[in-house]
Amino acid sequence: MASYKVKIKNSAQKEIRKLPSKELRDSIVGIIGGLYINPIPDDSKKIKGSNNIYRIRQGVYRIVYQIYKNELLILVIRVRHRKDVYKGL
């Protein structure tokens, strides 16, 4: 299987920088880094009503990303607290 290219939207990068602890930031960056190899890990779930948007849970935070299979691209859309992540998605 070919590896995917992972891009993080500027808004998601800003959200990662604003996370409350370095350990949480490192953990989330590690999860995003793992998407290169396996774009749909066992703990990811497809968001209902979408074709190619998934989320991964990290404590009370969610990583929301979109997979473009034709281009072998993963776009990280949001990294937010679970109470806010789905608003306006």
FITORDREN-6379 format. One record per residue (C-alpha): x, y, z; residue in one letter. Coordinates in steps of 0.5 Angstrom, whole numbers, plus 500, padded with zeros to 3 digits. Example, Ala and Ser with C-alpha at 12.3 -4.5 7.8 and 13.67 -1.06 7.14 Angstrom:
% residues 2
<rec xx="525" yy="491" zz="516" residuo="A"/>
<rec xx="527" yy="498" zz="514" residuo="S"/>
This chain:
% residues 89
<rec xx="500" yy="500" zz="500" residuo="M"/>
<rec xx="503" yy="507" zz="498" residuo="A"/>
<rec xx="504" yy="512" zz="504" residuo="S"/>
<rec xx="499" yy="518" zz="504" residuo="Y"/>
<rec xx="501" yy="525" zz="504" residuo="K"/>
<rec xx="499" yy="529" zz="510" residuo="V"/>
<rec xx="497" yy="536" zz="510" residuo="K"/>
<rec xx="494" yy="540" zz="516" residuo="I"/>
<rec xx="490" yy="546" zz="515" residuo="K"/>
<rec xx="493" yy="553" zz="518" residuo="N"/>
<rec xx="487" yy="553" zz="523" residuo="S"/>
<rec xx="488" yy="546" zz="525" residuo="A"/>
<rec xx="495" yy="548" zz="526" residuo="Q"/>
<rec xx="493" yy="554" zz="531" residuo="K"/>
<rec xx="488" yy="549" zz="535" residuo="E"/>
<rec xx="494" yy="544" zz="536" residuo="I"/>
<rec xx="499" yy="550" zz="538" residuo="R"/>
<rec xx="493" yy="552" zz="543" residuo="K"/>
<rec xx="492" yy="545" zz="546" residuo="L"/>
<rec xx="493" yy="546" zz="554" residuo="P"/>
<rec xx="499" yy="541" zz="555" residuo="S"/>
<rec xx="505" yy="539" zz="551" residuo="K"/>
<rec xx="504" yy="532" zz="552" residuo="E"/>
<rec xx="497" yy="533" zz="549" residuo="L"/>
<rec xx="500" yy="536" zz="543" residuo="R"/>
<rec xx="506" yy="531" zz="542" residuo="D"/>
<rec xx="500" yy="525" zz="543" residuo="S"/>
<rec xx="496" yy="529" zz="537" residuo="I"/>
<rec xx="502" yy="530" zz="533" residuo="V"/>
<rec xx="504" yy="523" zz="534" residuo="G"/>
<rec xx="497" yy="520" zz="532" residuo="I"/>
<rec xx="497" yy="525" zz="526" residuo="I"/>
<rec xx="504" yy="522" zz="524" residuo="G"/>
<rec xx="501" yy="515" zz="524" residuo="G"/>
<rec xx="496" yy="517" zz="519" residuo="L"/>
<rec xx="502" yy="517" zz="513" residuo="Y"/>
<rec xx="502" yy="509" zz="514" residuo="I"/>
<rec xx="495" yy="508" zz="516" residuo="N"/>
<rec xx="490" yy="513" zz="514" residuo="P"/>
<rec xx="484" yy="509" zz="517" residuo="I"/>
<rec xx="487" yy="506" zz="524" residuo="P"/>
<rec xx="482" yy="502" zz="528" residuo="D"/>
<rec xx="480" yy="507" zz="533" residuo="D"/>
<rec xx="478" yy="512" zz="528" residuo="S"/>
<rec xx="471" yy="513" zz="526" residuo="K"/>
<rec xx="467" yy="515" zz="520" residuo="K"/>
<rec xx="463" yy="521" zz="521" residuo="I"/>
<rec xx="456" yy="520" zz="519" residuo="K"/>
<rec xx="453" yy="524" zz="513" residuo="G"/>
<rec xx="460" yy="525" zz="510" residuo="S"/>
<rec xx="463" yy="521" zz="504" residuo="N"/>
<rec xx="470" yy="521" zz="507" residuo="N"/>
<rec xx="471" yy="525" zz="513" residuo="I"/>
<rec xx="474" yy="521" zz="519" residuo="Y"/>
<rec xx="475" yy="523" zz="527" residuo="R"/>
<rec xx="480" yy="520" zz="532" residuo="I"/>
<rec xx="479" yy="520" zz="539" residuo="R"/>
<rec xx="484" yy="523" zz="544" residuo="Q"/>
<rec xx="482" yy="524" zz="551" residuo="G"/>
<rec xx="476" yy="529" zz="550" residuo="V"/>
<rec xx="479" yy="532" zz="544" residuo="Y"/>
<rec xx="478" yy="530" zz="537" residuo="R"/>
<rec xx="482" yy="530" zz="531" residuo="I"/>
<rec xx="478" yy="531" zz="524" residuo="V"/>
<rec xx="481" yy="529" zz="518" residuo="Y"/>
<rec xx="479" yy="528" zz="510" residuo="Q"/>
<rec xx="481" yy="523" zz="506" residuo="I"/>
<rec xx="483" yy="524" zz="498" residuo="Y"/>
<rec xx="484" yy="517" zz="496" residuo="K"/>
<rec xx="485" yy="519" zz="489" residuo="N"/>
<rec xx="491" yy="524" zz="491" residuo="E"/>
<rec xx="493" yy="519" zz="497" residuo="L"/>
<rec xx="492" yy="526" zz="501" residuo="L"/>
<rec xx="490" yy="526" zz="508" residuo="I"/>
<rec xx="487" yy="533" zz="510" residuo="L"/>
<rec xx="487" yy="535" zz="518" residuo="V"/>
<rec xx="481" yy="539" zz="518" residuo="I"/>
<rec xx="480" yy="540" zz="526" residuo="R"/>
<rec xx="483" yy="539" zz="533" residuo="V"/>
<rec xx="478" yy="541" zz="538" residuo="R"/>
<rec xx="475" yy="539" zz="544" residuo="H"/>
<rec xx="469" yy="534" zz="543" residuo="R"/>
<rec xx="464" yy="539" zz="545" residuo="K"/>
<rec xx="466" yy="544" zz="540" residuo="D"/>
<rec xx="469" yy="540" zz="534" residuo="V"/>
<rec xx="463" yy="538" zz="530" residuo="Y"/>
<rec xx="459" yy="545" zz="530" residuo="K"/>
<rec xx="459" yy="547" zz="523" residuo="G"/>
<rec xx="462" yy="541" zz="520" residuo="L"/>
